Amino acid sequence: MVSTTLISSVPQYVSAEEHRNIVGSTPTSFNDIPPVLRHKEDNVRVMLDPPLHTFTEQDCADGTLFVIESTLVFMSSTGVGFQVPYPAITLHAIARPESGPSIYCQLDELAGEPGAAELPENDEASDMRELSIIPSNPASLEPIFEAMSLCASLHPDPNVSDDDDLDEAFMDESAFETFTGEEGDELSEVGRVRSDFTNNSRYAPY
């Protein structure tokens, strides 16, 4: 089963203020508190490569992006949408190709599936999907990126060992500033890359 799934309604969520009020009231179960909405952006279009089955170009043309702590959601103005769990987003970055700026994502469509980590490299490539999030207001790219980064940091990759975390902690972040690419690649600059967010100290979820 692919990680990106079609939906007909937006999952339940609460605002950060509502979450603080609920927590302050000492609820019976904290597990029943809906996840927090970290960013909402109207007038967004998306591009999926390869396309998502039955999700048409018209569905992609206009909608609302919901960056919820539990999942990333795009709800089209046509009434259908899709959601992506954060562990399936292996990379997200601000891209600035000639066609216009966007949030560029690579999605692992087998994230969380048994045996997915043992797949050969050429099989892994066939299970990847590219997602471009294109807001009508380019100034919203940074808030969207920051919200996605925060939410992704709440879902660490279970396949990354402590040794890998230590190695990545000493990596030079400037190495991710510019995308050089291969021949035929469209991205000229991707800004900052997720790289599993081993340093989460910059984010304070509540």
C-alpha positions in Angstrom: 0.0 0.0 0.0 1.4 3.4 -1.0 2.0 6.0 1.7 0.2 8.8 -0.2 -3.5 8.1 0.2 -6.6 9.8 -1.1 -9.0 11.4 1.3 -12.5 13.1 1.1 -12.2 15.2 4.2 -9.5 16.9 6.2 -8.4 15.0 9.4 -9.4 16.5 12.7 -7.0 19.1 14.1 -6.8 21.9 16.6 -4.9 25.2 16.7 -1.9 25.7 18.9 -4.0 27.9 21.2 -6.8 25.3 21.4 -4.1 22.7 22.2 -2.7 24.7 25.1 -6.2 25.2 26.5 -7.0 21.5 26.3 -3.8 20.5 28.0 -4.3 23.2 30.6 -7.7 21.7 31.5 -6.0 18.3 32.3 -8.0 16.1 29.9 -8.8 12.5 30.8 -6.5 11.2 28.0 -3.8 13.1 26.3 -3.9 10.5 23.5 -7.3 11.8 22.5 -6.2 15.3 21.8 -6.3 16.1 18.0 -2.9 17.0 16.4 -2.0 20.7 16.0 -2.3 22.5 12.7 1.0 24.3 12.2 0.2 26.1 8.9 -2.7 26.5 6.5 -2.2 27.9 3.0 -5.0 28.6 0.6 -4.6 29.0 -3.2 -2.1 26.2 -3.6 -1.5 23.9 -6.6 0.5 20.7 -6.6 2.3 18.5 -9.0 2.8 14.8 -8.5 5.2 12.7 -10.5 4.2 10.0 -11.1 0.5 11.1 -10.8 -1.6 9.7 -8.0 -4.2 7.3 -9.3 -7.6 9.0 -10.0 -6.2 12.3 -8.7 -6.6 14.4 -11.8 -4.8 17.6 -13.1 -8.0 19.5 -12.2 -7.7 18.2 -8.6 -4.1 19.4 -8.5 -4.9 22.9 -9.9 -6.2 24.6 -6.8 -6.7 23.8 -3.1 -5.6 24.2 0.5 -2.5 22.9 2.1 -2.7 21.8 5.8 0.5 21.2 7.6 -0.8 19.1 10.5 1.6 17.6 13.1 0.3 14.1 12.2 0.3 14.3 8.4 0.7 16.7 5.4 -2.7 17.3 3.7 -3.7 18.8 0.4 -7.4 19.3 -0.1 -8.5 20.3 -3.6 -11.3 22.7 -4.3 -12.9 19.8 -6.2 -13.6 18.1 -2.9 -11.0 15.4 -2.9 -7.5 15.4 -1.5 -4.5 13.4 -0.3 -2.4 13.0 2.8 1.2 12.0 3.3 2.7 10.8 6.6 5.9 12.6 7.5 8.1 9.5 7.6 7.3 9.1 3.9 8.7 12.5 3.1 12.4 11.7 2.7 13.3 15.2 1.5 11.7 18.6 1.4 13.2 21.8 0.3 12.5 25.3 -1.1 13.2 25.0 -4.9 13.6 27.9 -7.2 13.6 26.6 -10.8 13.0 28.9 -13.7 9.3 27.8 -13.8 8.8 29.4 -10.4 9.5 28.7 -6.7 7.9 25.8 -4.8 8.3 23.3 -2.0 9.9 20.2 -3.6 9.4 16.9 -1.8 10.5 13.3 -2.4 8.1 10.7 -1.1 8.9 7.1 -0.2 5.7 5.3 -1.1 6.7 2.2 0.8 7.7 4.0 4.0 6.7 1.8 7.0 6.1 -1.3 4.8 7.7 -4.5 6.1 11.0 -5.2 4.2 11.1 -1.8 2.5 14.5 -1.0 3.9 16.0 -4.2 2.3 14.9 -3.3 -1.3 17.6 -3.0 -4.0 18.5 0.5 -5.0 16.8 0.3 -8.4 13.6 -1.0 -6.8 13.7 1.9 -4.3 13.8 4.4 -7.2 10.5 3.0 -8.6 8.8 3.5 -5.3 9.6 7.2 -5.1 7.2 10.0 -6.0 8.0 13.7 -6.4 5.6 16.3 -5.0 5.9 20.0 -5.8 3.8 22.4 -3.6 3.3 25.7 -5.4 1.5 28.5 -3.4 0.2 31.5 -5.3 2.0 33.7 -2.8 5.8 33.0 -2.9 6.3 34.6 0.4 4.5 31.7 2.1 7.2 29.2 1.0 9.3 29.9 4.1 6.5 29.5 6.6 5.4 26.3 4.9 8.9 24.9 4.9 9.4 25.8 8.6 6.1 24.2 9.6 6.9 21.0 7.6 10.3 20.9 9.3 8.8 21.2 12.7 6.3 18.4 12.0 8.9 16.1 10.4 11.1 16.5 13.5 8.2 15.0 15.5 8.5 11.8 13.4 12.1 10.6 13.5 13.1 7.8 11.1 12.9 4.5 12.9 15.5 3.1 10.5 18.2 5.6 11.5 20.6 4.3 14.2 22.1 6.4 16.9 25.5 6.1 15.1 23.9 7.6 12.0 22.5 10.5 14.1 25.9 11.2 15.5 27.5 11.2 12.1 24.8 13.6 10.7 25.1 15.9 13.8 28.6 16.9 12.6 27.6 17.4 8.9 28.1 20.9 7.4 24.6 22.3 6.8 26.1 24.6 4.1 26.5 21.4 2.0 22.7 21.5 1.4 22.4 25.1 0.4 22.8 24.6 -3.4 21.5 21.8 -5.7 24.0 21.1 -8.4 22.1 18.2 -9.9 22.7 16.0 -12.9 22.0 16.7 -16.6 18.3 17.1 -17.1 17.5 18.0 -13.5 15.2 21.1 -13.3 16.2 22.4 -9.8 18.8 25.2 -9.8 18.5 25.8 -6.0 16.7 23.9 -3.4 17.5 26.0 -0.3 17.6 23.9 2.8 17.0 20.1 2.9 15.3 18.1 5.6 18.0 15.5 6.1 16.0 13.9 8.9 16.4 16.9 11.2 18.8 15.5 13.7 19.1 18.8 15.3 15.7 19.7 16.6 16.7 22.2 19.3 15.5 25.1 17.1 11.9 23.9 17.3 9.6 24.3 20.3 6.3 22.5 19.4 4.2 24.2 22.0 
